[in-house]
């Protein structure tokens, strides 16, 4: 079983969404705990997305840490910019995930 964490940026973004979206996102987190590879693979094996209506939730899977880090949500038109941003900050996300893992 994996532990699912989110970034502060992701938390801010979902707080702006309607309650029904937020509930569906919580259901996605339950899925990710059991199978982090449930979403579509993007350019890298550990970079994935899960669709939620017209939105996409982006997350990184760290198998060695048994950890999923949910990093972003966007619409289809912002998809490539969001993916590029995530790829650019891979190292920072990895450090953040390791810190979360250490602090339990």
C-alpha positions as CSV (number, residue, x, y, z in Angstrom):
1,X,0.0,0.0,0.0
2,X,1.2,3.5,-0.9
3,X,0.9,6.7,1.1
4,X,-0.6,9.6,-0.9
5,X,0.6,13.1,-0.3
6,X,-0.2,16.4,-2.0
7,X,1.7,19.6,-2.6
8,X,0.5,22.9,-1.1
9,X,-0.1,24.2,-4.6
10,X,-2.3,21.3,-5.4
11,X,-4.2,21.8,-2.1
12,X,-4.8,25.5,-3.0
13,X,-6.1,24.5,-6.5
14,X,-8.6,21.9,-5.3
15,X,-9.9,24.2,-2.6
16,X,-11.2,26.4,-5.4
17,X,-13.2,23.5,-6.9
18,X,-16.8,22.5,-6.2
19,X,-17.4,20.1,-3.3
20,X,-18.4,17.2,-5.7
21,X,-15.0,17.5,-7.4
22,X,-13.2,17.5,-4.1
23,X,-15.1,14.3,-3.1
24,X,-14.1,12.6,-6.3
25,X,-10.5,13.6,-5.8
26,X,-10.6,11.9,-2.4
27,X,-11.9,8.8,-4.1
28,X,-9.0,8.9,-6.5
29,X,-6.6,9.1,-3.6
30,X,-8.1,5.9,-2.3
31,X,-7.5,4.2,-5.7
32,X,-3.9,5.5,-5.7
33,X,-3.2,4.0,-2.3
34,X,-4.0,0.6,-3.6
35,X,-2.7,1.0,-7.2
36,X,-0.7,4.1,-8.0
37,X,-0.4,2.9,-11.7
38,X,-4.2,3.3,-12.2
39,X,-3.8,6.5,-14.3
40,X,-2.2,7.0,-17.7
41,X,1.6,7.1,-17.9
42,X,3.0,10.2,-19.4
43,X,6.5,10.8,-20.7
44,X,8.2,9.0,-17.7
45,X,7.1,5.8,-16.0
46,X,6.7,7.6,-12.6
47,X,4.8,10.6,-14.0
48,X,1.1,9.8,-14.4
49,X,-2.3,11.5,-14.8
50,X,-5.8,10.6,-13.8
51,X,-8.7,12.2,-15.5
52,X,-11.6,13.7,-13.6
53,X,-14.2,15.0,-16.1
54,X,-12.5,17.8,-18.0
55,X,-9.6,18.1,-15.4
56,X,-6.4,16.1,-15.1
57,X,-4.7,15.2,-11.9
58,X,-0.9,14.8,-12.2
59,X,1.1,12.7,-9.8
60,X,4.5,11.1,-9.3
61,X,5.0,7.5,-8.1
62,X,8.0,6.7,-5.9
63,X,8.1,3.0,-5.6
64,X,11.2,2.8,-3.3
65,X,9.3,5.1,-0.8
66,X,5.9,3.5,-1.4
67,X,4.7,7.1,-1.9
68,X,2.5,9.0,-4.4
69,X,2.9,12.7,-4.6
70,X,0.0,14.5,-6.2
71,X,1.4,17.7,-7.7
72,X,-1.0,19.4,-10.0
73,X,-4.4,19.7,-11.6
74,X,-5.2,21.3,-14.9
75,X,-7.6,21.4,-17.8
76,X,-6.8,20.0,-21.2
77,X,-5.7,23.3,-22.6
78,X,-3.0,23.8,-19.9
79,X,-2.0,20.2,-20.0
80,X,1.4,20.5,-21.8
81,X,2.5,23.6,-19.8
82,X,1.6,21.7,-16.6
83,X,3.5,18.6,-17.6
84,X,6.6,20.7,-18.6
85,X,6.5,22.4,-15.3
86,X,6.4,19.1,-13.4
87,X,9.3,17.7,-15.5
88,X,11.4,20.8,-14.9
89,X,10.9,20.4,-11.1
90,X,11.4,16.6,-10.9
91,X,14.4,17.0,-8.5
92,X,12.6,19.3,-6.1
93,X,9.5,17.0,-6.0
94,X,11.8,14.1,-5.3
95,X,13.4,16.0,-2.4
96,X,10.0,16.9,-1.1
97,X,8.8,13.3,-1.3
98,X,11.9,12.1,0.6
99,X,11.3,14.7,3.3
100,X,7.7,13.6,3.6
101,X,8.8,10.0,3.8
102,X,11.4,10.7,6.5
103,X,8.9,12.7,8.6
104,X,6.2,10.1,8.2
